[in-house]
Amino acid sequence: MFPWVAYGHFIPFLNLSNKLAQKGHKISFLLPKGVQPKLENMNRFPSLIQLFPLLVPQVDGLPPVACSMGMGSAFSPKEITKEMTVEEALSPSSTVRFKAEELPLLSTYRELEGQFLDYITQESGKPVLLSGPCLPETKIQRFDEKWVCWLSQFELGSVVFCAFGSKSELQRDEFQELVLGFESCGLPFLVALKPPKGCSTVEAALPEGFVERVEGRGLVHGYWVPQQLLLHHPNIGCFVNHCGWTVNELKIGGEVERGKNRRVSKESLNEAIKLVMDKDNESAKMLRANHVKLTQTLCSSYLHEEYINNFIQALHHLV
């Protein structure tokens, strides 16, 4: 296993590793050295899943983040020209092209993205191997008592939770507009974001008087949070995330409208939150019904078992 270097990618890969190890397979898992201690407690089969830390050598002239992420290669003139031509805009991105010896292995399932899997198969001329949903087991994760206590103050399904992942970094004005939108919605909220550019902490970036105005109902956190466990809590009623087209395609969420400059205003965020949280709104009812249906599909133990068995069988055929 060699996941992309972001914490949100390590966890699904480790979940898949656990499923394969449960069937008796040995896994070599490559990851950065600093991440290893955070994942060891999620490794259910340490005798079968071996974590191999990778050390990235320092490159003169590159800042630490660019060095570790390999950002320099993404902006080479050759790559930019190739990606920005009309032909490239009309055909699949280079990220979904496969060499003759490569085979698409995707952590998804047909019930979610069937039509797109058919497209990849058609365009690549190769079968697509599906591992199924790689969801973690909440029972093996520890939920910090401070989150339990904070969430327990509020009513069922009343809290708005926002997280953009470990790599998203906002400008200070974007950050402030966002938190003001949560303030104006009038609902309890938990926002987990990295400090915006130029700020060492989220506290330093908050609008003047914000902390006092939202005291008792709003919390802005600048560090990693157990996102999956928070979403599992019954008092969370809305999740604000940098989701893509899948949410609209499946009709399981509402889009926050953006202005001409593609910025999100506090007014548009407030409006979107209130729409989703309105129990009497017909559109919101449809979104919740679709969400429940998808959740039931995702949580089907039969579905998980069927996909992982078929995935292993397909890999055996390749050997």
N, C-alpha and C positions, 0 to 999 in steps of 0.2 A: 504494500500500500504506500503510495506516495502522493498525499493530498496537497492541494495548493496551500501556500503558507498563510493561512488565516484561521483563527481559532474556530470560527463557525464551520470550516471545512474539515478540521481534524475530527470533530465529534461525530459527524455522520460516517466518516471512514472507519472510525473506531467501533461504531455501532455495527457496521457491516462486518468488520473483523470479528467481533464477538459472535455474530451469527454463524460465520464460517467456522470459527474455532469450536463452537458448540457441536458442529457436525464432525469434529475431529481433525480439522485442517490446521496446519501451521502457518502463521502469518508473520512476515517481516514488515514492520511499520516504520517508515522513515519520517522524521519530524525534527524541527529545530530543538536544540539542547534546552532552551529556556522553557519550552512548552511541556516537556516530558513530565515534570513533577505534577502538573495540573491534570494530566490525563491518566496517571497511574492508577488512581482509585476507580476509574471507569473501565479498566481492563479486567474483565471477568475471568479471563483464562491466561494468567501470566505465564503458565508453563507452555502455552501454545502461541501466544502473541508476544513477540519480542520487539521492544521499542528500540530503534536505532537513532540516536541523536546525530544530526548533521551540523557541521561547523562551516559557516560561510566565510571565506577569506575576505579580509578588508581590501578594498580597491582604492588606490590613491586618487583623490579628486572627487570621489563620490561621497555624499552624506550617508550616514548609517542606514537610513530607511531605503534610499535608492539602491544602495549596495545590496541589501538583503532581499529586496523585491525584484532586482534586475530591471529597474525602470528604464535604464538608459537604452536598452535594445528596443523598447516599445516606440521610441521617438526617432529612430533612425530615418533619414530621408527616403531610403528604399522602401521601408515598411509603410510610411505615411502615404507615399505616392501610390503604392499598391492597394491600400485600404480605401483610398478616397476616389478612385476612378469610378465612372458610371457602371462599368461591368461589376465591380465589387459591390456597389450599392444594391444591385439587382440580384446578385447571387448570394449563396450562404457565406457567412463570415469564414475566415481562415480557421477559426477555432472549431468548426465542425467539418473540416475537410480531413480525409483520412488517406494515409499512404497505402500502398498495395498490401503491406504486411500488417496493417492495423485493423482493429475491429472495435466498433463502438460498444463500450460497456457503460451503462447508465444506471444511476441510482434513482430510478423512478418506476412507474408502473402504468400499464396500458389504460387503466380506468381513469387516470388523470390526464395523460398526454398522448392518447392513442393516435390521433391524427398527425401529430408532429413526429412521432416515432415512425409512422408509415412514410412520412416525407424523408426522414433521414435514411431509412432503408432504401427507398427509391433512388435518392440522389447518390448515395455511396455505393449502391449495388451490393451491400453486405447486410447480413442479419444483425439485428441489435439485441444484445444480451441485457436483460433487465434483472436487477437485484431486488427490486421491490422497494417499498419505503424503508428507510434506515432510521427508525425512531428509537430513541434511547428508552431504557426502562427507568421510570421515575423512582421506583422502589430502591434502586441501588445508589441514588443520588441523595445527598444531604441538603435539606432546605434550611438555611440559616434562620435561627429563631427571630432575628430582628425583622426579617421580611414577613414572617408569619404574624408577628405582633402588629406591625404597621398595617398590613392588609386587613386584619381582623377588626379594625376600627370602623370599617365601612360596610355598606349593604351589599348584598349579593349582586354581582354583575354591574357594579356602579363605578369601578375604577378604570381610568384610561391609562394604558401602559404604552410607552414609546421607547423604541430602541432601533438604532441604525447600524449595529454591528461594530466591530473593532477597527475597521478601516476607514469608515466615513468620517470626514472632518469638515465641519461647516465654517463659513466665515462668521465673524462675530455678529454682524447685523442679521444674518440668517438665523443664527442661534437665538438671538434675542427675540426676533419676530416669532419664532417657533414657540418659545416658552410663554410669550405673551398670549399666544393663541390658546395654549392650555389653561392659562389663568382665566381667560375670558369665557371659557366654556362652562365654568361654574361647577364642574365635577371634580372629584378627587382624582389625582393623577400622579404617576410615577414616570419620570423621564430619565432614561439612562443613555447619555451621550458623552462622547469624548469632548474635552475642552476645545473650543473653537481655535482657529489659527491665531497665533499671537498671544494666547492666554495659557497660563500654566495650570489653572484649575477652572472648573465650571463656575465656582462661586465668584471668581473674579470677573466673569463675563456676564453675570446676571444683571438685568436692568435694576436701576436704583429703586429700592423699596419693595422689590419683588418678594424677597424671603418673608418679610413681615406681612405682606398682603395675602400670601397663600399658606401661611402657617397653619398647621393642623389638617390641611387637605392636599397639599402639593409637595412633592419631593423631586429635586433634580440631583441625580447621582452621576459622578464623573468616572466611575470605574466599572469593571466587568460585573454583570449580574447574572444569576442563573435563569436565563430567559425561558427555557423550556419549563422549569418548575413554576415560574411566575405565571406563565400562560395557563398552566394547569390549575391554578388557584381559582376557585369559584367566584371570588369577588372581582376578578378582572373581567370587564365587560366589553372592552374595545382595545384593539392593538393598532397603533400607528407605526408604520414601518415603511422602508423604502422598497416596497414591493414592485414587481414588474407587471407585464401584461397578463400573466397567468391569473391574477386575482380578478381582473376584469373579465377575462375569458370564461372563468368558472362562476362568475357572479357571486363571489363570497366576500366581497369588500367594496367599499366606496372610494372613489378617487378624489383626492384633494385637488381642486382646480388651481392652476397656476396662471399667473399674469403673462403679459406679453414678453417680459424679460425672463420667463420661466421660473420666477421666484414664487414661493408659497407665502401668502400673506396670513396674518393672524386671523383675519376675517374669514378667509376660505377654509382654514384649518378648523376654526370654531364651527362653521357651518357643516363641514363634513362629519365632525364628531357628533354633533347634535342629531344629524340625520341618521347615522348608524345606531345611536343610542335611543332613538325615539321608538318606543315599543308599539306605538299605534300607527306608525308610518308603514304603508304597504311595501315600499321598496326595501325598508329595513327588515320587514318580516321575511321577504324573499331571501335577502342576504343571509339572515340567521338560519332559515330553513336549509339553504344550500350548504351552509357551514356545518350544520348538524349532520347532514347526509354525508358530506365528505369526511367528517371526523369518524363516523361509524365505519366507513370504508377503510380509512387509514388504520383504525384500531382493530381490524379484524385479524385475529390470530391465524385463522385459516388462510387468509390472503398472504400474510407474511411467510408462513410455512411453505405454501405452494410456490411462491416466487423464489425463495432461497434454494429450495430443492431443485427447481428447474434451472436456476442459475448455476449451481454446482454441477448438475448433469451436463449442461452446455459446455462448461469449462473442461470437463472430463473428455468430451468428444473432441476437443481441440488438441489434447495432448497426444 
